[in-house]
């Protein structure tokens, strides 16, 4: 039995789909630090148990498992999900990534930490910051007259000077401050006096409660033009020649604990003179000190960073306002004084993760009424309205967090993550309700309470440079880059330039000034990295892994892309490594509501490619024309529907592309010549995939079939005929 015969698509898809809705509730370990496009831990747990376990996944999934003596590698470890899942069940793990931030994050996830000692140090940090900068994050409540209540969020609008009259122009795309989904009424800003008025009907907002001016929801800034209120002329933006954009504070959401029980909804206000004075005082204090830890690095060109250049940003420090810079500098100074090296690294990791909320690229979600961190999309969104979070964070008297983006939020998530390492659990819905199922006997780490140590080798290096002995790996589980979907190096530099100042160059890879690498396997126009570069790099890694795998051991990886061309590269890489693809399995791996996916037509389903040097494939998965492909895809869709999914057109597309890739590898395996030029090898795979028929009409037909398909006659745990695919 193995992945090909034991993997239960419907069961794992249901688990993975739920996990991706609130991933930190299922896998708290991911809260150690932000990483992009993390795949579900439940998916890689399912792969591991299907390959090495004994019994149906629905039974072994919630039981303790121990696969000690096995070694698993991940050559593209990123955030480390495959390593965490296999380490948890007793395997020795080997992970590599050329991005030094990946190596840092995965070490933090796996390396043992005393949660109680960490919490004491973290609480001391917050207490010290509260003394130093706490007065910058309070306000007075105009509704009840209370003073010094905590601010949740400061809302800022970008401004520019009118090119005609010189007046300052607010670049408001709209005047809605907050919607009524989580507040009794809509909160609307008056363009005339700047006051906030609560209205019942956003389509007919009426007049300002203070100056009686007509209220509007739509703002004047659109399509890089904004009408100046002083002279009526159109003003262009952005203007990079003018330097980084300026911002004006226009609204505050605060929290009044003493009035919460008697008050309906949230607390909003227009900033008063004291609020402006508090910010001015923090700015003056920042100007008076010499920074030790705020980075000076310029922002290099790139596919994503050029967005920042278009707004006039030239250095990373320009992405923060003076109050944020002051708080972050003081935080770093405190961390640097912590004597315990392990706890100092943990707090440094926290500061790095905090950065994504403590910057002037964060936006305010007017529906959810919360801050959207800079990486809520996989890029650098330079919006017109920005959200500054309370640096310290807010907790109620019972210890419940209020708002997001502060130190207390980051600390609570990190502590929960590390406690999960010592006491992991699963979430079971099989009885019709959510049940937390502890899994005693499993744990994450290299050591724990005197139990058998595990080897966890985490390297900042190219996987092709690792010294791996032949027949040394029991499996390779990985989640490689998806060509151009995420620019990991460009994005992680945002954190790295800070962490490097605080951590020094002692960590592997931290001697380099940037996490970017010419060898990074992402399509990137700025770096002239094209599909051939991606193909050659992926093939080189898979060859290195194949040479280290034990006979018949799997190389299983996830992949999805909206275009077919990257799948050609995947096929070439598998064939170059001398492997065959014995299965291509669909599984949800993204959250459909994610900001970077919602409304784009992208897939939330990955294909899991299972590859071996020899093995068996089920006859009912083999095909050579479009009708055969249709039968296989319909079966997959039926099993995803059984998991509660409604597959989209994007999902269907990726499933089809996955099966076409698998069959192209199958058909080309005996005649493959890896010495041909890359362009020719790509052409061979492309020709074989297209020879099975035009996929577009099939995708459109299957995507249009919205009604539930009949239950599949094929089930992953059933006994099915197989066809040998042993290769020489």
C-alpha positions in Angstrom: 0.0 0.0 0.0 1.2 3.5 -0.7 0.0 7.0 -1.6 -1.3 5.9 -4.9 -3.7 3.4 -3.3 -4.3 4.6 0.2 -4.6 8.4 -0.2 -8.3 9.3 0.4 -9.1 12.4 -1.7 -12.5 13.1 -0.2 -11.3 12.8 3.4 -8.1 14.8 3.0 -9.8 17.4 0.8 -12.4 18.0 3.5 -9.7 18.3 6.2 -7.6 20.6 4.1 -10.5 22.8 3.0 -11.5 23.5 6.6 -7.9 24.1 7.7 -7.3 26.8 5.0 -10.3 28.8 6.3 -8.6 29.4 9.6 -5.2 27.8 9.3 -3.8 29.0 12.6 -6.6 27.2 14.5 -5.6 23.9 12.9 -1.9 24.4 12.7 -0.9 27.1 15.2 2.7 26.4 14.4 2.4 28.6 11.2 2.1 31.7 13.5 5.8 31.6 14.3 6.3 33.9 11.3 4.6 34.8 8.1 5.4 32.8 5.0 3.7 32.8 1.7 1.2 30.3 0.2 1.6 27.7 2.9 0.0 24.4 2.0 -2.3 22.7 4.5 -0.5 20.6 7.1 -3.3 18.1 6.9 -2.4 17.5 3.2 1.2 16.5 4.0 0.1 14.6 7.1 -2.2 12.6 4.8 0.6 12.0 2.3 3.0 10.8 5.1 0.4 8.5 6.6 -0.7 7.1 3.2 2.9 6.2 2.4 4.2 4.9 5.7 1.1 4.1 7.7 -1.0 1.0 8.1 -4.7 1.4 7.7 -7.3 3.8 6.4 -6.5 7.5 6.7 -9.7 8.2 8.5 -8.4 6.0 11.3 -4.7 6.8 11.4 -5.1 10.5 11.0 -6.3 11.1 14.6 -4.0 8.5 16.2 -0.4 8.9 17.3 2.1 7.7 14.7 5.8 7.0 15.0 7.9 6.5 11.8 11.3 6.8 13.5 14.2 5.6 11.4 12.9 7.3 8.2 14.5 10.4 6.7 12.4 12.9 4.7 13.8 15.8 2.7 12.2 19.0 1.4 14.4 20.8 -1.1 12.1 23.9 -1.3 11.2 24.1 2.4 9.9 27.7 2.4 7.7 27.8 5.5 8.5 24.2 6.3 5.1 22.5 6.3 6.3 19.1 5.0 9.2 19.1 7.5 6.9 20.0 10.4 4.4 17.2 9.5 7.0 14.5 9.1 9.1 15.6 12.1 6.0 15.4 14.2 5.6 11.7 13.4 9.1 10.8 14.3 11.0 11.2 11.1 14.5 12.7 10.7 14.2 15.7 8.4 16.4 17.6 6.0 15.3 20.9 4.6 17.0 23.4 2.3 16.1 26.7 0.8 18.3 29.4 -0.8 16.3 32.1 1.0 17.9 32.8 4.5 14.6 33.9 5.9 13.1 30.4 5.2 16.0 28.8 7.1 15.5 31.2 10.0 11.7 30.6 10.2 11.9 26.8 10.0 14.6 26.6 12.6 12.3 28.8 14.9 9.4 26.4 14.2 11.3 23.2 14.9 13.8 24.2 17.6 12.6 23.5 21.2 11.6 26.5 23.3 10.5 26.8 26.9 7.1 28.6 26.5 6.9 29.8 30.1 10.4 31.4 30.0 9.6 33.0 26.6 6.3 34.5 28.0 8.2 36.0 30.9 10.7 37.7 28.6 8.0 38.8 26.2 5.8 40.3 28.9 8.9 42.2 30.2 9.4 43.7 26.7 5.8 44.9 26.5 6.0 46.5 30.0 9.1 48.3 29.1 7.6 49.6 25.8 4.5 50.7 27.6 6.6 52.9 29.8 8.6 54.3 26.9 5.9 54.9 24.2 2.6 53.9 25.7 1.4 57.5 25.8 1.5 57.6 22.0 -1.2 55.0 21.7 -4.0 56.5 23.8 -6.7 59.0 23.1 -9.7 60.7 24.8 -13.2 59.4 24.3 -15.5 62.2 23.1 -18.6 60.2 23.6 -18.2 59.5 27.3 -15.4 61.9 28.4 -13.0 59.2 29.4 -9.3 60.0 28.9 -6.3 57.9 27.9 -8.2 55.0 26.4 -6.2 52.7 24.0 -6.2 53.4 20.3 -6.8 50.3 18.1 -6.0 51.9 14.7 -4.9 55.2 13.3 -6.2 55.9 9.7 -4.1 58.0 7.4 -4.7 59.3 3.8 -2.0 60.0 1.3 -1.6 63.6 0.3 0.1 65.5 -2.4 0.6 69.2 -3.4 -1.6 70.6 -6.1 0.5 71.3 -9.2 -1.6 74.4 -9.9 -2.3 76.2 -6.6 0.1 74.5 -4.2 -2.7 73.4 -1.8 -2.4 70.1 0.0 -4.7 67.5 -1.6 -6.1 64.5 0.2 -6.1 61.5 -2.1 -9.3 59.9 -0.9 -10.6 57.1 -3.1 -13.8 57.1 -1.0 -15.1 58.6 2.3 -16.6 55.4 3.9 -14.6 54.8 7.1 -16.5 51.8 8.3 -19.4 49.7 6.9 -22.3 48.4 8.9 -21.4 44.7 8.8 -19.8 44.9 12.2 -21.1 48.3 13.4 -24.7 49.4 13.7 -24.3 52.1 11.0 -22.0 53.2 8.2 -19.3 55.7 9.3 -18.7 58.4 6.7 -16.1 61.1 6.6 -17.1 64.6 5.7 -15.0 66.0 2.9 -15.6 69.5 4.1 -14.9 69.6 7.9 -13.4 66.1 8.3 -15.9 65.0 11.0 -17.3 61.5 11.2 -21.1 60.9 10.8 -22.9 57.6 11.3 -25.6 57.0 8.6 -28.1 54.2 8.0 -28.1 54.3 4.2 -24.8 54.5 2.4 -26.7 55.2 -0.9 -28.3 58.3 0.6 -25.9 59.3 3.4 -27.4 62.7 3.9 -25.6 65.6 5.5 -22.7 66.0 7.9 -23.8 66.1 11.5 -21.5 68.9 12.2 -21.3 71.3 9.2 -24.4 70.1 7.3 -22.3 69.6 4.1 -23.6 66.8 1.8 -21.9 63.5 2.5 -20.5 61.3 -0.3 -19.2 57.8 -0.4 -17.2 58.1 -3.6 -13.9 60.1 -3.3 -12.2 62.3 -5.8 -9.0 60.1 -6.3 -9.2 57.6 -9.1 -7.1 56.5 -12.1 -4.1 58.4 -10.8 -5.9 61.8 -10.8 -7.6 63.7 -8.0 -9.5 67.0 -8.1 -8.1 69.7 -5.9 -10.8 71.2 -3.6 -9.1 74.6 -3.6 -8.8 75.3 -7.4 -10.8 72.5 -9.0 -7.9 71.3 -11.2 -6.9 67.7 -11.7 -3.8 66.7 -9.8 -1.8 63.6 -10.8 -0.4 61.0 -8.5 1.9 59.3 -7.7 4.8 61.6 -8.3 8.0 59.6 -7.6 10.2 62.6 -8.3 8.7 64.2 -5.1 10.0 61.4 -2.9 8.0 59.2 -0.5 4.3 60.2 -0.2 3.1 62.2 2.8 0.1 61.1 5.0 -2.5 63.0 7.1 -4.2 61.4 10.1 -8.0 61.6 9.5 -9.7 59.0 11.8 -9.1 56.8 14.8 -10.7 53.6 16.0 -10.2 53.2 19.7 -11.3 50.9 22.5 -13.0 52.0 25.7 -13.1 49.1 28.1 -15.2 50.8 30.7 -18.0 51.7 28.3 -18.0 48.6 26.1 -20.9 47.0 27.8 -23.2 50.0 27.4 -22.0 51.0 23.9 -23.3 49.5 20.7 -20.6 48.9 18.1 -17.1 50.2 17.7 -15.6 53.6 18.8 -14.6 56.1 16.1 -13.5 59.7 16.2 -11.9 62.5 14.3 -8.3 63.1 15.7 -8.2 66.0 18.1 -5.4 68.4 19.0 -4.1 66.1 21.7 -3.9 63.2 19.2 -1.9 65.3 16.8 0.3 66.5 19.6 1.0 62.9 20.7 2.1 62.0 17.2 4.3 65.1 16.9 6.0 64.3 20.2 6.8 60.8 19.0 8.1 62.2 15.7 10.3 64.7 17.5 11.7 62.0 19.8 12.5 59.8 16.8 14.3 62.7 15.1 16.4 63.2 18.2 17.8 59.7 18.6 20.5 57.8 16.6 19.1 54.6 15.3 21.0 51.3 15.8 18.6 48.8 14.2 16.5 50.6 11.6 17.8 49.5 8.2 19.3 52.0 5.8 19.2 49.6 2.8 17.8 51.0 -0.5 15.0 49.1 -2.1 16.4 47.3 -5.2 14.5 47.0 -8.5 12.1 44.1 -8.9 8.8 43.0 -10.3 7.1 43.8 -6.9 9.5 46.4 -5.5 9.1 48.6 -8.5 5.6 49.3 -7.3 7.2 51.0 -4.3 9.6 53.0 -6.6 6.6 54.3 -8.5 5.4 55.9 -5.3 8.8 57.5 -4.6 10.0 55.0 -2.0 13.7 54.5 -2.2 14.6 52.9 1.2 12.9 50.4 3.3 12.8 52.8 6.3 10.6 55.1 4.3 7.8 52.6 4.5 7.3 53.5 8.2 6.1 56.6 9.9 8.3 58.2 12.7 6.1 56.8 15.5 6.5 53.3 14.1 10.2 53.7 13.6 10.6 54.9 17.2 8.6 51.9 18.6 10.5 49.4 16.4 13.9 50.8 17.3 13.1 50.7 21.0 11.8 47.1 20.7 15.0 46.0 19.0 17.1 47.6 21.6 15.3 45.7 24.3 15.6 42.4 22.5 19.3 42.9 22.0 19.7 43.1 25.8 18.1 39.7 26.4 20.8 37.3 27.6 19.2 34.0 26.8 20.1 33.3 23.1 17.2 31.1 22.4 14.7 33.6 23.7 16.4 36.5 22.1 16.0 34.7 18.7 12.4 34.1 19.4 11.8 37.8 20.2 13.8 38.8 17.1 11.5 36.6 15.1 8.5 38.3 16.7 9.8 41.7 15.7 10.3 40.5 12.1 6.7 39.2 12.0 5.4 42.4 13.7 6.8 44.5 10.8 4.0 43.4 8.5 1.5 45.3 10.6 3.7 48.2 11.7 4.2 50.0 8.4 2.5 52.5 6.2 1.4 50.0 3.5 -1.2 48.4 5.7 -4.8 49.0 4.8 -8.0 49.2 6.9 -10.8 46.7 6.0 -14.0 48.8 6.1 -16.1 45.6 6.3 -14.2 43.5 8.8 -13.0 46.6 10.6 -9.4 45.5 11.0 -5.9 46.1 9.8 -4.8 44.2 6.7 -1.2 43.5 7.0 1.2 44.4 4.1 1.3 40.7 3.0 -2.5 40.2 2.9 -1.7 40.1 -0.9 1.5 38.6 -2.3 2.9 42.0 -3.1 3.4 45.6 -1.9 0.0 47.2 -2.1 0.5 51.0 -2.1 -3.0 52.1 -1.3 -4.3 55.6 -0.7 -5.6 55.0 2.8 -3.3 53.4 5.3 -3.8 51.8 8.8 -1.4 52.2 11.7 -1.9 49.6 14.5 -1.3 50.1 18.2 2.3 48.9 18.6 1.7 47.5 22.1 -1.5 45.7 21.3 -4.6 45.7 23.5 -6.0 42.9 25.8 -9.1 42.9 27.9 -9.0 42.4 31.6 -9.6 38.6 31.0 -6.6 38.4 28.6 -8.5 38.4 25.3 -6.9 40.3 22.4 -8.5 43.3 20.9 -7.6 44.4 17.4 -4.5 43.1 15.6 -1.0 44.1 14.7 0.5 44.8 18.2 3.1 43.1 20.3 0.6 41.3 22.5 -1.1 39.8 19.4 2.2 38.5 18.0 3.4 37.2 21.4 0.1 35.3 22.0 0.2 33.6 18.5 3.9 32.7 18.9 3.4 31.2 22.4 0.4 29.1 21.1 2.5 28.0 18.2 5.3 26.7 20.4 2.9 25.0 22.8 1.4 23.2 19.8 4.9 21.7 19.2 4.8 20.0 22.6 1.1 19.0 22.4 -0.2 18.8 18.8 -3.8 18.1 18.1 -6.2 17.5 15.2 -9.7 18.9 14.6 -12.3 16.3 13.8 -15.7 17.1 12.3 -16.8 13.5 11.6 -19.4 13.5 14.3 -21.1 16.6 13.0 -19.4 19.0 15.3 -15.9 20.4 15.8 -13.9 18.3 18.2 -10.3 19.0 19.3 -8.5 15.6 19.3 -5.2 15.6 21.3 -2.5 13.3 19.8 -0.3 12.4 22.7 3.0 10.8 21.7 3.5 13.1 18.7 5.6 16.3 19.0 7.5 18.8 16.9 11.2 19.5 17.6 14.7 18.1 17.7 14.3 17.2 21.4 11.5 17.1 24.0 11.5 16.0 27.7 14.2 13.3 27.3 12.5 11.5 24.4 14.5 10.1 21.5 16.2 13.0 19.7 15.5 13.5 16.1 17.8 14.9 13.4 16.6 18.1 11.9 19.0 19.6 9.5 17.9 23.0 8.2 20.1 24.6 5.6 20.3 27.9 3.8 21.7 26.4 0.6 20.7 25.2 -2.8 19.4 21.6 -2.7 21.7 20.8 -5.6 24.7 21.6 -3.4 23.8 19.2 -0.5 25.9 16.1 0.0 23.2 13.5 0.0 24.2 9.8 0.0 22.5 7.5 -2.5 19.6 5.5 -1.0 19.5 7.8 2.0 16.0 9.3 1.7 12.7 7.5 2.4 10.7 10.2 0.7 10.9 13.8 -0.6 7.8 15.9 0.2 7.9 19.4 -1.1 6.0 22.5 -2.3 8.2 24.1 -5.0 7.8 27.6 -6.3 4.9 28.0 -8.7 6.9 29.8 -11.4 5.9 33.5 -11.1 3.1 33.3 -8.5 5.1 34.7 -5.5 8.3 36.8 -5.6 9.6 35.3 -2.3 13.0 37.1 -2.2 11.6 40.6 -3.0 8.9 40.2 -0.4 10.9 38.7 2.4 13.6 41.4 2.1 11.0 43.6 3.8 11.6 41.6 7.0 15.1 40.4 6.4 16.8 43.9 6.3 15.5 44.4 9.9 16.1 41.0 11.3 19.7 41.0 9.9 20.5 44.2 11.8 19.2 42.6 15.0 20.5 39.0 14.6 23.8 39.9 13.0 25.5 37.5 10.5 25.6 34.5 12.9 22.7 32.8 11.2 23.4 30.8 8.0 22.9 33.0 5.0 22.7 36.2 6.9 26.0 37.5 5.5 24.2 38.4 2.3 22.5 41.8 2.1 19.4 40.5 0.4 17.4 37.2 0.4 17.2 37.5 -3.4 19.2 35.1 -5.4 19.8 34.7 -9.2 19.1 31.0 -8.7 15.6 31.6 -7.2 13.1 29.6 -9.2 10.5 32.2 -9.9 9.7 33.8 -13.1 10.9 37.4 -12.9 11.0 40.0 -15.7 13.4 42.3 -13.8 15.9 39.5 -13.3 15.3 38.0 -16.7 14.3 34.7 -15.2 12.1 32.9 -17.7 10.4 29.6 -18.1 13.6 27.9 -19.2 15.4 29.1 -16.1 12.6 27.7 -14.0 12.7 24.4 -15.9 16.4 23.9 -15.6 16.5 24.8 -11.9 13.5 22.5 -11.0 15.1 19.7 -13.0 18.5 20.1 -11.3 16.9 19.8 -7.9 14.7 16.8 -8.8 17.7 15.0 -10.2 19.6 15.6 -7.0 16.7 14.3 -4.9 16.1 11.3 -7.2 19.7 10.2 -6.8 19.3 10.2 -3.0 16.0 8.4 -2.8 15.8 4.8 -1.9 14.5 2.5 -4.7 10.7 3.1 -5.1 10.6 5.9 -2.6 8.3 8.8 -3.6 9.1 12.4 -4.6 5.7 14.0 -4.0 5.0 17.7 -4.6 2.2 20.1 -5.0 1.7 22.5 -7.9 -0.8 24.7 -9.5 -0.8 27.5 -12.1 -3.4 29.3 -14.2 -1.3 28.8 -17.4 -0.3 25.5 -19.0 3.3 26.5 -19.7 4.7 26.0 -16.2 3.3 22.4 -16.3 5.5 21.8 -19.3 8.5 22.7 -17.0 7.1 20.3 -14.4 7.0 17.4 -16.9 10.5 18.1 -18.1 11.8 18.2 -14.5 10.2 14.8 -13.7 11.6 13.2 -16.8 15.1 14.7 -16.4 15.2 13.1 -13.0 14.5 9.7 -14.4 11.2 9.4 -12.6 7.7 8.5 -13.7 4.5 10.1 -12.4 2.4 7.3 -10.8 -0.4 9.6 -9.6 -1.7 13.1 -9.9 -4.1 13.9 -7.0 -6.2 17.0 -6.5 -6.5 18.6 -3.1 -7.6 22.1 -2.0 -4.6 24.1 -0.8 -5.8 27.7 -0.7 -8.6 29.7 0.9 -11.1 30.8 -1.8 -11.7 34.1 0.1 -8.0 35.0 0.2 -7.6 38.6 -1.0 -4.9 37.5 -3.6 -7.3 34.9 -5.0 -10.8 36.1 -4.6 -12.4 37.1 -7.9 -9.3 36.3 -10.0 -10.4 33.0 -11.4 -7.4 31.3 -9.8 -7.6 27.8 -8.5 -7.7 26.8 -4.8 -6.9 23.2 -5.8 -3.3 21.9 -6.1 -2.3 18.8 -8.0 -0.1 16.5 -6.0 2.3 14.8 -8.3 3.6 11.5 -6.9 6.8 10.4 -8.7 9.0 7.3 -8.3 11.8 5.6 -10.2 9.5 2.6 -10.5 6.1 1.7 -9.2 2.5 1.1 -10.2 -0.3 3.2 -11.6 -4.0 2.3 -11.6 -5.3 1.4 -15.0 -8.4 3.6 -14.6 -6.2 6.7 -14.4 -4.5 6.1 -17.7 -5.8 7.7 -20.9 -4.7 8.8 -24.3 -7.4 11.1 -25.5 -9.8 13.8 -24.3 -12.6 11.3 -23.5 -10.3 9.4 -21.3 -9.2 12.6 -19.6 -12.8 13.6 -19.1 -13.5 10.4 -17.2 -10.6 10.8 -14.9 -11.3 14.4 -14.2 -15.0 13.8 -13.5 -14.0 11.2 -10.9 -11.7 13.7 -9.2 -14.5 16.3 -9.2 -16.9 13.9 -7.7 -14.6 13.2 -4.8 -13.9 16.9 -4.2 -17.7 17.5 -4.1 -18.0 14.7 -1.6 -15.6 16.7 0.5 -18.1 19.6 0.4 -16.3 21.6 -2.3 -17.9 23.2 -5.4 -14.9 23.1 -7.8 -14.5 26.3 -9.9 -13.4 26.7 -13.5 -9.9 27.4 -12.2 -9.9 24.2 -10.1 -11.0 22.2 -13.2 -8.3 23.8 -15.2 -5.5 22.9 -12.8 -6.8 19.3 -12.4 -6.9 18.9 -16.2 -3.4 20.3 -16.5 -2.1 18.0 -13.8 -3.4 14.8 -15.5 -2.1 15.9 -18.9 1.3 16.4 -17.4 1.2 13.0 -15.7 0.3 11.3 -19.0 2.9 13.2 -21.0 5.6 11.9 -18.6 4.1 8.4 -18.9 4.2 8.5 -22.7 7.7 10.0 -23.0 9.5 8.1 -20.3 11.1 5.4 -22.5 12.4 7.8 -25.3 13.3 10.8 -23.2 16.6 12.5 -23.9 17.6 14.9 -21.1 20.6 16.1 -23.1 18.5 18.0 -25.7 18.3 21.8 -25.3 15.7 23.0 -22.7 13.5 24.6 -25.4 13.3 21.3 -27.2 12.5 19.3 -24.1 9.7 21.8 -23.3 8.4 21.5 -26.8 8.3 17.7 -26.5 6.2 17.8 -23.3 3.9 20.5 -24.8 3.4 18.5 -28.0 2.5 15.4 -26.1 0.0 17.2 -23.8 -1.7 18.9 -26.8 -1.8 15.6 -28.7 -4.4 14.3 -26.2 -6.8 16.9 -27.4 -7.7 20.6 -26.9 -8.2 20.9 -23.2 -10.1 24.2 -23.3 -13.5 22.9 -24.4 -13.3 20.1 -21.8 -12.5 22.6 -19.1 -15.4 24.8 -20.1 -17.8 21.8 -20.2 -16.8 20.5 -16.8 -16.8 23.9 -15.2 -20.3 24.6 -16.5 -21.7 21.4 -14.9 -22.7 22.9 -11.5 -25.0 20.1 -10.4 -23.6 17.4 -8.2 -22.1 14.5 -10.2 -23.1 10.9 -9.4 -20.9 9.2 -6.8 -17.7 8.0 -8.3 -17.4 4.3 -8.7 -13.7 4.6 -8.1 -12.4 5.2 -4.5 -8.8 5.7 -3.4 -9.0 2.9 -0.9 -10.5 0.3 -3.2 -8.6 -2.5 -4.7 -8.0 -1.6 -8.4 -6.2 -3.1 -11.3 -2.7 -1.7 -11.8 -0.3 -1.5 -14.7 3.4 -1.8 -14.1 5.4 1.3 -14.9 8.8 0.1 -14.0 11.6 1.9 -15.8 15.1 0.9 -16.5 
